[in-house]
Amino acid sequence: MATTSQQRVLEILRKEVDCAGELLDVLHREQEALGQRDADTVEGVVTEKQAVIGRLEELQGERLGLMDEGGYTRDSEGMAALVVAAPEALSADLDNAWQDFEERLQRCQEQNQVNGQVLESSIRQTRQALSILVGGGATESGLYNRDGAKTGPTGTRSYAKV
């Protein structure tokens, strides 16, 4: 791979690092909106998240295309080989940018998992509340007897008309 192609990979990696940082910010805002059960904000943040992910995919496509042209595989081993093949000064910059990018992606993945847990918890609480309101009773609310078995319904009173 020519040095100019390696420099272009570095430029793309730096853009990917910035974009992954932007995604992490969006994911934090998504968590806050989910926690507040603010549907309008969640909708806006999800739209923004999709746009940022789209930019990340475009950048990744460019980077992988350059790696393909250079004969490198499309994985960490390919990037490691590209780093080793680059001139010394460029090699260090490439390695640092790649490490920064992997770290930010890891943080994005972790935050996305947290957001999924917040969403699942909210869904579970909503289902439990609805179950109580329509008369689902204890079975749906997750209560257990002293033997550890789920208790059956103690009655099917409806607390609200639907």
Salt bridges, closest charged atoms under 4 A:
GLU11 OE1 - ARG8 NH1 3.26
GLU16 OE1 - ARG63 NE 2.67
GLU22 OE2 - ARG55 NH2 2.59
GLU30 OE2 - LYS49 NZ 2.94
GLU48 OE1 - ARG29 NH2 2.35
GLU62 OE1 - ARG8 NH2 2.64
ASP68 OD2 - ARG74 NH2 2.62
ASP93 OD2 - ARG14 NH2 3.90
GLU103 OE2 - ARG107 NH1 3.98
